[in-house]
Amino acid sequence: VWAIGTGKTANSTQIKQMHDFIHDYCIKNIKLKIPVLYGGSCKPSNANEILSIESVNGVLIGGASLNEKDFLSIIESSKKHAL
């Protein structure tokens, strides 16, 4: 539902729950701590909120990458939340 290109974004609670689940699963079953990227629709209007979620280690950027201003805005948001 929230795949890149749909324009639909999960809410912060849903994103956190899924990222926490993935992190926990990987640590318990694979014994590996890996970065997990949010792969839904990330745009300037929601990048800061998504990147502020502790278990989100980055985002995949779809259509926003085609617009220089939007892309740079997301990059600026990511700088605030760099690991």
MIDOSE-1310 file (N, C-alpha, C; in nm, 2 decimals, decimal comma, always signed):
residues 83
vwai	+0,08/-0,12/+0,00/+0,00/+0,00/+0,00/+0,09/+0,13/+0,00; +0,20/+0,12/+0,07/+0,28/+0,24/+0,09/+0,40/+0,24/+0,00; +0,40/+0,16/-0,10/+0,52/+0,15/-0,19/+0,55/+0,29/-0,26; +0,67/+0,30/-0,30/+0,71/+0,42/-0,37/+0,62/+0,44/-0,49
gtgk	+0,58/+0,56/-0,52/+0,50/+0,58/-0,63/+0,35/+0,59/-0,61; +0,30/+0,54/-0,49/+0,16/+0,54/-0,46/+0,12/+0,67/-0,41; +0,21/+0,75/-0,35/+0,17/+0,87/-0,29/+0,11/+0,86/-0,15; +0,09/+0,73/-0,11/+0,04/+0,70/+0,02/+0,15/+0,68/+0,12
tans	+0,13/+0,73/+0,24/+0,24/+0,71/+0,34/+0,18/+0,65/+0,47; +0,24/+0,56/+0,53/+0,20/+0,50/+0,65/+0,22/+0,61/+0,76; +0,14/+0,60/+0,87/+0,16/+0,70/+0,97/+0,28/+0,66/+1,06; +0,33/+0,75/+1,14/+0,45/+0,73/+1,22/+0,44/+0,61/+1,31
tqik	+0,33/+0,58/+1,37/+0,31/+0,46/+1,45/+0,33/+0,34/+1,37; +0,27/+0,33/+1,25/+0,28/+0,21/+1,17/+0,42/+0,19/+1,12; +0,49/+0,30/+1,08/+0,63/+0,30/+1,04/+0,72/+0,24/+1,15; +0,70/+0,30/+1,27/+0,78/+0,26/+1,38/+0,76/+0,11/+1,42
qmhd	+0,63/+0,07/+1,42/+0,60/-0,07/+1,45/+0,67/-0,17/+1,35; +0,66/-0,14/+1,22/+0,72/-0,23/+1,12/+0,87/-0,23/+1,13; +0,93/-0,11/+1,15/+1,08/-0,10/+1,16/+1,13/-0,17/+1,28; +1,06/-0,15/+1,39/+1,09/-0,22/+1,52/+1,09/-0,37/+1,50
fihd	+0,98/-0,42/+1,43/+0,96/-0,56/+1,40/+1,08/-0,62/+1,32; +1,12/-0,54/+1,21/+1,23/-0,59/+1,13/+1,36/-0,59/+1,20; +1,39/-0,48/+1,28/+1,51/-0,48/+1,36/+1,51/-0,60/+1,46; +1,40/-0,62/+1,53/+1,40/-0,73/+1,63/+1,42/-0,86/+1,56
ycik	+1,35/-0,88/+1,45/+1,36/-1,01/+1,38/+1,50/-1,04/+1,34; +1,56/-0,94/+1,28/+1,70/-0,96/+1,23/+1,80/-0,99/+1,34; +1,78/-0,92/+1,45/+1,87/-0,94/+1,57/+1,85/-1,08/+1,63; +1,72/-1,12/+1,65/+1,69/-1,25/+1,71/+1,72/-1,37/+1,62
nikl	+1,68/-1,36/+1,49/+1,69/-1,47/+1,40/+1,82/-1,48/+1,31; +1,87/-1,36/+1,28/+1,99/-1,36/+1,20/+2,11/-1,32/+1,28; +2,09/-1,27/+1,40/+2,20/-1,22/+1,48/+2,28/-1,11/+1,42; +2,20/-1,02/+1,35/+2,26/-0,92/+1,28/+2,18/-0,79/+1,30
kipv	+2,25/-0,68/+1,33/+2,19/-0,55/+1,34/+2,21/-0,48/+1,21; +2,11/-0,45/+1,13/+2,12/-0,39/+1,00/+2,04/-0,26/+0,99; +2,08/-0,17/+0,91/+2,00/-0,05/+0,89/+1,88/-0,09/+0,81; +1,77/-0,02/+0,85/+1,64/-0,05/+0,78/+1,59/+0,09/+0,72
lygg	+1,57/+0,09/+0,59/+1,52/+0,21/+0,52/+1,37/+0,21/+0,51; +1,31/+0,32/+0,52/+1,17/+0,33/+0,49/+1,15/+0,34/+0,34; +1,07/+0,26/+0,28/+1,06/+0,25/+0,14/+0,92/+0,30/+0,08; +0,85/+0,37/+0,16/+0,72/+0,43/+0,11/+0,74/+0,56/+0,05
sckp	+0,64/+0,64/+0,03/+0,65/+0,77/-0,04/+0,71/+0,87/+0,06; +0,84/+0,91/+0,03/+0,90/+1,01/+0,11/+0,91/+1,14/+0,02; +0,86/+1,25/+0,08/+0,86/+1,37/+0,01/+0,90/+1,48/+0,11; +0,93/+1,60/+0,07/+0,97/+1,71/+0,16/+0,88/+1,73/+0,28
snan	+0,75/+1,71/+0,25/+0,65/+1,74/+0,36/+0,65/+1,63/+0,47; +0,70/+1,51/+0,44/+0,70/+1,41/+0,55/+0,84/+1,36/+0,58; +0,94/+1,40/+0,52/+1,08/+1,35/+0,54/+1,13/+1,36/+0,68; +1,11/+1,48/+0,74/+1,16/+1,51/+0,87/+1,08/+1,42/+0,97
eils	+0,96/+1,40/+0,96/+0,88/+1,32/+1,05/+0,92/+1,17/+1,04; +0,94/+1,12/+0,92/+0,98/+0,98/+0,90/+1,12/+0,96/+0,96; +1,21/+1,05/+0,92/+1,35/+1,03/+0,96/+1,37/+1,05/+1,11; +1,27/+1,11/+1,18/+1,28/+1,13/+1,33/+1,24/+1,01/+1,40
iesv	+1,19/+0,91/+1,34/+1,15/+0,78/+1,40/+1,28/+0,70/+1,43; +1,31/+0,67/+1,55/+1,44/+0,61/+1,59/+1,48/+0,49/+1,51; +1,38/+0,40/+1,48/+1,42/+0,28/+1,41/+1,43/+0,29/+1,26; +1,40/+0,41/+1,21/+1,42/+0,44/+1,06/+1,56/+0,49/+1,04
ngvl	+1,64/+0,41/+0,96/+1,78/+0,44/+0,94/+1,80/+0,52/+0,80; +1,70/+0,55/+0,73/+1,71/+0,62/+0,60/+1,58/+0,60/+0,53; +1,57/+0,66/+0,41/+1,46/+0,65/+0,33/+1,50/+0,63/+0,18; +1,41/+0,57/+0,11/+1,42/+0,56/-0,04/+1,34/+0,67/-0,10
igga	+1,39/+0,74/-0,19/+1,33/+0,85/-0,25/+1,28/+0,82/-0,39; +1,16/+0,83/-0,42/+1,10/+0,80/-0,55/+1,09/+0,93/-0,64; +0,97/+0,97/-0,66/+0,94/+1,08/-0,75/+1,00/+1,21/-0,71; +1,02/+1,23/-0,58/+1,08/+1,35/-0,53/+1,22/+1,37/-0,58
slne	+1,28/+1,26/-0,62/+1,42/+1,27/-0,67/+1,43/+1,33/-0,80; +1,31/+1,35/-0,87/+1,31/+1,40/-1,00/+1,30/+1,56/-1,00; +1,27/+1,61/-0,88/+1,26/+1,75/-0,86/+1,38/+1,80/-0,77; +1,47/+1,88/-0,83/+1,59/+1,92/-0,75/+1,56/+1,98/-0,62
kdfl	+1,46/+2,07/-0,61/+1,43/+2,14/-0,49/+1,38/+2,04/-0,38; +1,29/+1,95/-0,43/+1,23/+1,84/-0,34/+1,34/+1,75/-0,29; +1,43/+1,71/-0,38/+1,54/+1,62/-0,34/+1,63/+1,68/-0,24; +1,67/+1,80/-0,26/+1,76/+1,87/-0,17/+1,69/+1,89/-0,04
siie	+1,56/+1,92/-0,04/+1,49/+1,94/+0,09/+1,50/+1,81/+0,17; +1,48/+1,70/+0,11/+1,49/+1,57/+0,18/+1,63/+1,54/+0,23; +1,73/+1,58/+0,15/+1,87/+1,56/+0,20/+1,89/+1,65/+0,32; +1,84/+1,77/+0,32/+1,85/+1,86/+0,44/+1,79/+1,80/+0,56
sskk	+1,67/+1,74/+0,54/+1,60/+1,67/+0,66/+1,69/+1,56/+0,71; +1,75/+1,48/+0,62/+1,83/+1,37/+0,66/+1,95/+1,41/+0,74; +2,01/+1,52/+0,71/+2,13/+1,57/+0,78/+2,09/+1,59/+0,93; +1,97/+1,63/+0,96/+1,93/+1,65/+1,10/+1,92/+1,52/+1,18
hal	+1,91/+1,41/+1,11/+1,89/+1,28/+1,17/+2,00/+1,18/+1,14; +2,11/+1,22/+1,09/+2,22/+1,14/+1,05/+2,26/+1,05/+1,17; +2,30/+0,92/+1,13/+2,34/+0,83/+1,24/+2,47/+0,86/+1,30
